[in-house]
Amino acid sequence: MDTSPMSMGDWVLTILALMIPCAGIILYFVWAFGKNGNINRRNYCRAALIIEAVVIVLTILVMFVFGAALFSAYPTYGY
């Protein structure tokens, strides 16, 4: 395990790599749960995955609540 601090260039490349739509999430998992690599990058990817999971759960919850409110606001015709 590499415990040396990452340079600014390493961070820029890491963030740019994570912006790639499909490969970014795969890189999150590879860097978060891989045995090799930098410990700083591993911790960053783990934290980012936790935050993304919380955001996804909150988004689904908000969509469910507002969706239920929207459907209950309109009357049903023919039933």
N, C-alpha and C positions, 0 to 999 in steps of 0.2 A: 504494500500500500504506500502510495506516494503522499508524504505529509508536507511537502514543500508548498509555500504559498503560490497561488496562481498569479501570473502577471496580468496586466490590463489587457494585453493582446489575447491571452488565453480566455479571459472572460468575454471579450467581444466575440471571439470565434464560437464560444459555447452558446452565447445568446443568439447569435445569427444562425447557428445550426439548429437550435430549438424552434426557430421561427418557420422552418420548413414544415408545411402542413402535416403530411403523413409521417415523415421520418422523424419529426420532432418528438412526438409522443413515444416512439420506439426508442429514441435516444434517451429520453427521460428514464425509461425503465432500465435500459442497458447501463447507464451511468449510475442510477440510484441503487441497483441491486447487484452490480458487478463486483467481483472480488478485486480486480485490478483498477488502477486509475487513481486520480487525485481525491483525497478525502474531502476537500472543500467542494469539489464539483459533485461528489456523491451526496453530501449533506444538502447542497442547494437543490439538487434534483428531487430528493426525498421531500423537502419542504414544499417545493413547487407542486409535486404530485398531491400532497395533502391539501394544499390550498385549492388546486383544481377540483379535487373531489368535493370539497365543501361548497365551492361555487356551483358545481353541477347539481348537487343535492338541493341547494337553495333555489336554483333556477327552476328545477322540476317542481318544487313545492310552490313557488310563486305562480308558475304556469297553471298548476292544478287549481289553486285557489281562484285566480282570475278567470280561468276557463269555466269553473263551476259557477262563478258569479255571472259570467256572460251568458251561459246557457240558461240559467234560471231567470234571467231578465227578459228573455223573449218567450212569448206564449207559443204553445205548440198548436199547430193548426191541423184539424182533421182527427184529433184523438180525444 
